[in-house]
Amino acid sequence: FMSYRDEGCEVSPSCLRCPLPQCKYDDPGFLTRQRREHRNMEMIKMLKQGASVNQVAREVGLAERTVFTIRSQAVP
């Protein structure tokens, strides 16, 4: 029973209509982890479509070694 301005954040314009299962302010690392997981899935998809590790690394702005590591951690 508190009055506050529901201004949301960059995820949603309103806290009450936010699609996240948990508020990004309750778990500050949540949004970063979600974005990283999404990026990693996109990289794996690119690799499966035939892109080279070098191409993927340049596209997402990571080192080739990082792409190799993510590829090795992916479930076949």
PyMOL commands that set and color helices and strands:
alter all, ss='L'
color gray80, all
select helices_A, chain A and resi 15-17+30-48+53-60+64-73
alter helices_A, ss='H'
color red, helices_A
deselect
rebuild
show_as cartoon
